[in-house]
Amino acid sequence: MTALFLLGVLVAYSAEAKGNPIFHGANTKATSMQAGGNMEGKETRFGIADTALFVTVTTDASCGAVNAAHDSLTPLGGMVPLVNMMLGKSFSAALVPDSTE
């Protein structure tokens, strides 16, 4: 489970930090006034790294909290929460011990 979690964070962060390939010719480099990467639909207080972590954690734990619009993520970045939602029961079972024993 830890390996899947770390892989999800790394994939989401790398996809979002690279941004949209359509804009690679434009000046979208990170500066003190501009975050760079794909910032659409994200909370600007947190930036790309914290958003990638938050998206992965909340979809792994199935808690329902969001700080970014999942449909605004890049295709690879959006794949992470979708896969985590599909595997949500296995992650939740690993995080919460079974009380029926």
Salt bridges, closest charged atoms under 4 A:
GLU16 OE1 - LYS42 NZ 2.72
GLU43 OE2 - ARG45 NE 3.14
